[in-house]
Amino acid sequence: MRRYNNPKRQKQPELPAGYVKIQDILDESIPVGRLINVIGLVKDRRSPRQTGGSDWKSAITIYDKSIENEPERGLPINIFRPRAEIPEPDATDVVVVISAKVQAYRGEVSLISHRSTLIHVYSANQIPKPPKSAKQALEAPLRPKDRPPGDPEHEYVAWLYHSVSKDAIPDTAEFSSQVAHSANFKDKFQTLNDIHDGQFYDVIVNVVREPYDQMGMTTLWVSDYTENEAFYKFTWNAEGTSESRDGDPYGYTTSNIVPKNWGGPYGKRSMQVTCFGIDADFILKEVKAGDWVSLRNLHAKYGRNLNNLEGFLREDRTPFYSGLKVDILQTDDPENIDGRLKEAIRRKRDYEKLKKQQQKNFAVNEDLAKIKAGDLVEGLLSSKKRRAVERAQKIKEIDDKEREREARLGLNERIKCENIEQPVFAVPSIVEPIPYKTTIDGQEVILNLPFTCAKYRTNVRVVDFRPSRLADFAIWRKNLEYDMLSDHSGDSNSESDEDGTLNKYTGRKIWEWKFALLLEDADPKHKGENNRFWAVVDNTEAQLLLNLDATDLRADPDELDKLREQLFQLWGNLEECKQQELQRQATEKKRVATHQPPPTSPLRPLSSHQVETTTDAETTLSNKPFSCCIRQYGITVREEDPRKADAGDGKRWQRMFALFGTKISP
């Protein structure tokens, strides 16, 4: 262990404004969830390793003057970033951390990074003695856009480094050895469909039944919504109850009783887990049905019946005991959620939709089977019941025809939408004005409503878009104080600068998506004047659709390329066709301005089938239709004609359509 003599003490300066002491964080004086700034010396670092998502994970431990006399203490900082953006400071380097979140994890207080967290490193061997500034020791940021610290931080870093005791920091060789050892990490994560007898795994699972005590052990049932042939099989019947493995409805041959009135996933999607020791106590007290948890070092093996895989979470009796092997995972922080948890939640959502549709079909088929078998005859059923059965039969016929029609259209499977169980509306029926019957002066009158608030599922393809260039799909607005309010929509139109000074604004800008798609009915049978409509894609729905955050696309060509790749999945070669059409229009405008004769071949406007360029090279629009969700709503616009001002003085209603609940899947 390297020892340092404390230099002559100098007057301790105040922490820079907005920074906190590490002792206040560790003593839990600062609540969990708060964003804080902190400065400290590095005493430990873990080598970066891949997570289940696109990010890598690393961790550093720091300390400051407030805990220098407690060498066993330190503040861990968990960093989740792309590999190239993870800092790797050496022992005694000073780090400045801005806007990191306080969290409680496995009973330990720590910090966790997110997208806006800034981490700056000062190289220890270049930090001068105070009162000189440590600015010269500041390393270049790994993210070029990160704002560097200011003079107060530079001065405080110099004082902290030369005044704090370094007795708790290992020497260079020991520090390097510890970092190298942390790189020897074996990722044991696995989904339940790929676990095998006798192996140990780390899993992320959903607790599908309340944990219960069995003679000092705690048993729970879990699922990650994958299937494993070695699991118990739960089947659903008309009464909504369940049975376990075929031929063993009560679980007499299993090591434990299979739960009755099963509400978890059906099929072979669930595993029984038996827990011991402190893990069993923790689960019984803290874990409940519906929680998502991570289980580490879970032993998979066949139970007593030798037919079904079960999980066992035993106490760790090795010298390297690591404490609890159970973590309750939070799902309310999408910015920091583990990618593997996100995939499991997505599988659960897809399973629930499938289950709902299957149960609906099961009920319909049961009623139809009884009718065909002659069990339900005229007179034995009430008229209400007969109508219900007939209605169910019609619904089944419509569903069958709809599935056949969608299969014939060849929908793009990469585009997913919500409410897949809802019926499909043809575009002409969506854009058709809604008639409304009312009585005026005793006479029945039919009025066409300017709009109606309604939602639809429809099958369409994209045939045009606005703005004409992808770089204009993101716009910016002012950053206002109201942005911190959870119910603030951030509507750029309502916040536009009325005095015309918006273009001169130099403060922080908020970038948002704003574009529109011209959608055409995917079914060739619906060709006509009313088979198209423009659908707005606002910022929130664009984030869902693209899985990208808006940014300055003109200044960030990499993000523009990502946007182009995502939209190619949605609309095929439409952008190429669009650019050729814009070029044709520019050429035509130039021809007219210079009084040139028209080309010999006719020019046709962009359509859903083709565009022609001035070089006679024809480009055919090639893209797949897809299923999406559309909502209809109304907005007010200015109207000079008083006869048309149906929304008040000088305004009228305008019908609008918007995309929602639709996503380009990876």
N, C-alpha and C positions, 0 to 999 in steps of 0.2 A: 504494500500500500504506500503510495506516494504521500509525503507530508510537506506541508507548506507552513512557513512562519507568517503569521498575520502581520501585514505592514502597519506602519503607524496610522492609527485611526484618524480619519478626517470627519468633519461634520457631515452627518448623514443628510443628503438632500431629500426633498419630498419626491414621492413617486410622481411621474408625469400624470397630468389630469386624465382621468378615465381608467387608470390602472388600479389593480387590487393586489393585496398581499396574498401569497400562497397559503399562509396560515389561515386566513379568513375563509379560503375555499375548502381546505381540508377539515376545518372545524365546523363546516356546514353553516357558517354565518351567511353565506350567499346561497339562495335557494336553487334547487335543481331546475334546469331549463333556462336559466338566465345566460345571456351572452356577456362575456367579460374579456378584459385585456390583462395580460400578465407578462412579466419579464423574469427570466431565471437562467441559471447555469445548468448545462446538461450533465447528468450523472449516470444516465443509462440510455440505451437505444436498442430497439428491436429491428432486425433486418426486414425490409419490405417483403411482403408475400401477397400472392393473388387471392382475391375473394371470389365469391360466386358470380359477381357482376363484372363491370368494366373497370372498377377501381382496384387499387392495391391497398394494403393496410400496413401501417408501420406505427410505432409508438416510441415516444421519448419521455424520459422522466427528468423533471427540472426541480430546482429548489432556489430559495433566495435568503436574504438576511433573516426573515421572520422565522425560519426553521433551521438555521445553520447549526444550532446546538442540539438538534435531534437528527443524527445521521441516518436513522432508519426510515425517516419520512421523506417523501417526495411526491410531486404532482405528476401523475401520468397524463400524457396527451395522446389520444388515439387519432391517427391521421388516415383519412380515406381519400385517396386521390389517384389519378393516372400515374403510372410508374415514373414518368419523367418529371412529375411535379412534386415528388416526395423529397423533402430535405433530409440530408444525412449528416448532421453535425457530429463533431468529435467531442471527446470529453473536455469539459470546462468551457466549450464554446457557449456564448450567450445567445438565447433566442428571445425574440419579441413576438408574442402571439396576440393577435388582434381579432376580436369577435369569434371566440370559441365558446361552445355551449357546455355548461356544467351538467354532469350526469352522475347518477349513482348506478354502478354496474358491479354485480357480484359482491355487494356490500361495501364497495370501495368508491370513494369520490374521485372523479377524474374529469378531464375535458375531452370533447369530441369535436372534430373539425366538420365544417360544411362548406358549401361553395364560396361563401363570402369570407371565410377565415383567411387571414394573412399570417404567414410565418416567415420571419426574417432571421437570418443567422449572422452573428458577428464572430469572425474567426479570432480565437483566443490569442494566438501569437501575434496579432496585429493591433490589439487593443492598447492604446497608450495610457499612461497614468493620468489621472485627473490633475488639473482642470481641463486637460485637452479633451477634445471630442473624439468619440469612437467611430465617427463616420467613415474613416479610412478602412476600418475593419469590417464594414458591412459588405457581405457577399451579394453578388448580383442575384435578383429574384429569379426563381425557376419559372414563375409566371410573369412575363414582361409587363402585364397590365397592373400588377399589384402595386399599390401606392407605398412608397418607402416611408420609414419612420422619419420624424422631424428632429430638430436640434435637442428638445428636452429628452427624447429617448436616447440619442447619441451620448449626451452628457451623463445620464443616469447609468447607462451600460458601462461606461468607463469607471465610474465610482463603484458600482456593484462588483465588477470583476476584481478590482484591486483591493476591496475591503472585506469580501466574504471569505470565510474559512473554506478550504478545499479538501479537508481531511476525509470527507465521505466519498470523494471521487476516486475511482480506481485509476491506476497508472495506464499509460498508453497501451502497453502490451495486454494487460488484463481487460481493458475496455474493448480492444479489437477482438480478443478471444471470445468475449461474451456476445458481441455482435455476430461473429461468425457462427457461434453455436446456435444462436436464435434462427439462423438461416436453415438449419437442419430440421425444418418443420415438415412433417408428413401430413398432408391434408387427408383426413379420414372421412370427410363429408361424403354422404351418399344419400340418394333418394331411396325410399323403402322398396321400390320395385327391383333394386339391384343389391339388396343385402343377402348374405348367405350364412349358412350354419357355421358357428365357431369363430366368426370374425367380429372385430370391434369397430364401431362406426360413430361418427358425429352426425346427427340428424336434426332437421328443423321440421316440427310436426305440429298439428292442430289437436288439442285435447278434445275428443268428441264425446266423452262421458265424464261425469263428476268422479274424481279420484275417490277411492274408498279404502278403508283400513282392513287388513287381514292379518290379525295376530302379529302386530308390530311391523308388518310390511305394508306398503302402499301400492295399490294396483290402479293403473289407468289405461284407457284405450286411446290410441293416437292414430292419426292418418296424415299423410301429405298428398293424398288424392292421386297416388299412383297405385298400380295393382301388382300384387305378388302372388303367384300360384300357390305359395306355401302358407298363405294367411287363411284365417277362418273365412268362411263364405257366409255372408248375410243376405237373405233374400226377402223381398217385399211381397206381401200379399194384399188382398183387397181390403182387409181390415186395418191396414196401415201398421201392423205389427211385423215382427221379423222372426226368422229362424236362423239358426247357426248352420254349421256345416251339414251338407246333405246327409241324411240318415241319422243325424244326431241333433234333433231340434232343441233338446234341453241341455246340451253340453255335458252329458254324463261321462263321456270318454275324454274330456279335456282336463288339463291340470287345474283349471279354475272354472267356476260356473260362468258360462257365457251370459251376458246381461240380457234380460227380457225387455220387451218394448224398446227395441233398439232404435235410436234416432240418428245414429251416425251414418256414414256412407255405406251403401249396400255394395254387394260384391266382395271381392277379396282386396279391399282397400284399407283395412284397419288391422293394427297390431296391438296385442296386449303387452304392457310393460310392467314388470314388478320391480319396485325400488326398495332399497334397504338404507338403514342408518340415517344420517343427516339429510340425505336427498329425499328419503321417504317422509321425514318430518316436515321438510320445507314444502314439498308438494301438497301434503295433506292440509297445511295451514294457508298456503299462498296461492296455489294453482286451482283454477276452476274450469269447468267445461267452456269451451269457446276460446280459451287462451292459446296463443301460439308460443311454443317453447323450443329452445334448443337443448338437446341432450348430448353430452359428450361421453365418449368411451362407452357407448351402449353395446352390451354383449348380445349378439343375436345367436340363438340356438333353438333347437326343437324342444317343445315342451314334453310333458310326460306321455302324451299320446303318440309322440314321435311322428306326428302328421303335420303339425303347424309350427311355423317359426314364431317365437316370442322374443321379447327384449328383456334384459336384466341390467339394472343400474345398481352395481354393488359399491360398497365403501372401498375407497382407495387406501390400502394398507402399506403402500410402498414409501420409501424415504422421501419420494418426490411428490407427496400428497399435495393436491392442488385445490382442495376445498370443494365447494358445491359444483356439481356437474350439470346443474339445471339453471337455465336463464329464462325468465319470462320476457318475451320480445314485444316491443311496442310497435304498433301499426299506425300511429297517428302522426308520424314525422316522415313523410314521403321523401324528403331530401336526403335523409340519412338511413333509409331502410336498406337492409341487406338484400342484394339482388336475388339470392336464393329464396328468401322469404317472399319476395314479390312474385316469383314464379309459382311458389306453392299456393299463394292466395289466388293467383290467376287460374290455377288448376281447380281450386275449390269452386270458384265462380262458374267455370265451364261445367263442372260436375253438377252443381245445383241447377243450372239451366237444363242440362240433359235429363236430370232426375225428374224435374217438374214436367217436362214434355213426355217422358216415358210413363209417368204415373197417370197423366191425362189420357194418353193412348191406351194404357192398361184398363182404365175405367171404361172407356168407350168400347174397347174390344170385349170386355166382360159382358156389358149390356147387350151388344150385338150377338155374342155367342149364345146368350140365353134366349134371344129372340129366335135365332136359327134353330136352336134345339127344341123349340116349342115350349120352353119353361114359362115364357111370358105370353099368354094368349089373351085375345080380346075379352074384356070383361073382368079379368083377374087383376088388371092394373088400373089404377085411377087415370083419368084423362090427363092429369098433370104429369104423372110419371111417364105416360106414353109420349107426351109432347117432349119431355126431357130426353127420352131415348131417341126419338126421331131427330131432335136437334143435335144430339151427340153424333148420330150417324152422318148427318149433313156436314158437321164440322170435320169429321174424319175424312169424308170425301173431298172437301175443300183442301184440307191439309195435304192429302195424297196428291191432288192435282198441282198444288203449289210446289211441292217437292219435285215433281216431274218437270214442271216449267223451269224451275231454277237450275235443275240438272241440265236441261236443254240449252239454257243461256250460257253455261260455262262460266259461272261467277268467279271472280278473283278471290281465292281462298286466303290471300295475304291481308285482305281488308276485312276487319272484324267490326261488328256493330252490336249495340245493346238490343235487348228485347227481340231476340230472334224468334221467340214464340208468337210475336204479333203478326197479323196478316199483312200481306204486301199490297200497297196501293199503286195503281198505275199513275204515271205522271199526269195524264189528262184529267183524272179525277181529283188530283191534288190542286192543280192550277185553275180548275173550273170555279167560277164565282159561286158562293154559297147563297141559295135563295132563303128568304125568311118570310114566313107568312104572319101577317098581323091584321088587325082590324082598325080602319080609320073611318070615322063618321058612319059606323055601322056596316061598312063594306070591307070585304076581305081583299087585302092588297099583298102582293108579293114583291119584296124588296131584295135587291142584291147587296149583301153585306160587303163593306169595303175590305174586311178581313175577318178571320176567326182564329181563336187561339186553339191550335190543334197540333198533334204530333203524328207522324207517319213513319212507316218503314217502306222503302221502295228500292227497286233495282235500277241503277242508272250507270252511265259512263260519262266521263268528263270530256267536253268538246271545246271548251274555251276557258280562259281565266283572266282575271283582272287583279292587279295591274299587269301590263304586258310583259314586264321584266321581273324575274324572280328577286332581284336585288331590292325591289320596292315592296316586297311582301311584308317587311317589318318596318314600322314607323316608330317615332319617338315622341314622348311628351315630357312635360316638366315633372320633376320629383316634388310632390307636395307633402305637407305635413299630414294630410289626411290618409296617406298611403299606409300608415301604421295601423289604421282601424280595420278590423277584420271584415266589416260589412261595407267597405269602400270598394266600388266597382272599378275605379280608375278609368272611366270612360274618357277617352282623349277628346271627343267632340265637345263634351260639356266643360272641359278644362282648357279649351283653346284660348289663346291670349287675345282678348278683345281689342287691345290697343295696338295689335300688329307687331309686337316685339318678340314673338316666339322664336323667330329665326336668329335673333341675337342672344338668346338664352345660353348662358355658359355654365349653369349648374349641372348637377347630376341628372342624366337623362334616363327615363324608363322606356325600354324598347318593348313593343308589343306587336303581335301578329295582326295583320288586317288584310284580308284578300277575299275574293269571291270566285266561285266556280260555276260555269254554265253546265248544267246537268241535263242529260237527254235520256229518255226512257230506254232501257236496255232491250225491251221486247220489240222486234221488228213489226209486230202487229199494230203497235201504237204510233206509227209514223204519222206526222201531221203538224199542223200549226201549233197545237197545244201540247207538244211532247217535250218541251224544254222549259227550264226556269233557272234563274240565277239564285245561288245559295251563298249567303255570307258565311265566312268562317272567322269567328272572333278569336281573341287571344287565348282564352281558356280552352276552347274546343280545338284550336290549332295545336296547342301543346299536346293534347290527347292524340290528335290525328297523327302528328309528325314525331312525337316523342323528342321534341327539340324546344329549347327556349329561344325566344326572339333576341336578336342582337343586331349590331350594325353590319349588315351583310355586305355593304360596299367596302367596308374596312376589314372584313374578315372572310377572305376567299375560302378558307377551309370550311367554315360554317355554311357558306353558300353552296359548296360542293355537297355537303351532307344533305342540305335541303333538296338539291337537285336529285340526288340518289333516292331520297324518300319519295319525292313526287313522281319519279319515274315508275315506282311501284304502283302508284295510283292512276297515272294517266298515260303510261307508255311513251310514245314518241311525240306527244302533243306539243311539247315545247319546241321541238325542231320544226314541226308544221307551223306553229305560231310565228317563229322567227322568219321563216320563209315568206309567210303572208305579210308580215311587217315590211320585209325587204321589197316584196312585190308592190305594196302600197307606196313605199317611198320612191321606188322607181317610176311608178305611174304618176305620182305627184310631180316628180322632176320632169317627166315627159310632157305633161300638160303645161308646166310653167315655161318650158323651152319650146312649146308649140311643135313638138315632134309628132309624127303620125303614130297611130296605135299599132301594136304588133299584129302580125297576121293571124296568130292563134288567139281565140277568145280567152279572157281572164274570168275566172269564177271566184267568188268569195270563199273564205274558209267554211267548210261544212263538216259534218260528222263523217264524211267519206274520204275527202281528199282536198288538197290544195295544189295549185299549179304555180310554178315560179316563172320568172321571165326567161329562164334558160330552157324552158319546156321540160325540165326534169320533174316528174310527178312524184310527190311524196304522199303515201297513203297513211291516214291516221290508223294506228294500230294500238289498241288497248282493250283490256278486258272490262266488262261491266262488273259492278260490285253491289253489295247490299249496304245501305246506309240509313241513318235516322235523320229525319227532317222535321223541323218545327215551323209552323206558320204564326206570324204575329203582325202587329201593325205599328207604324211610326207616324208622327205628324211631320208634314213638310209645308213649306210656304205655298200659298195659292192666291193669285191675284184675282181670279174670277170668283166673285161672291157666290155664284150659283154652285160652284164646286167645293166651297169651303165647308165641308161637313164635319170638321173637327174644331170649329170655333172661328173667331174672327181672323181672317187671313191665313187659315191653315186647313189642310185636308188630310185625311188618312191615306196612307200608302201601304199596300200589302207587301210583306217581306217574307223571305224564307231563309232559314239558317241550318247549317249542318250541326249535328250534335251526336255524342255517343258513338263515334266512329273512329277506328284506329288502324294505322298501318302496322301490322305485326312484324316482328323481326324474322 
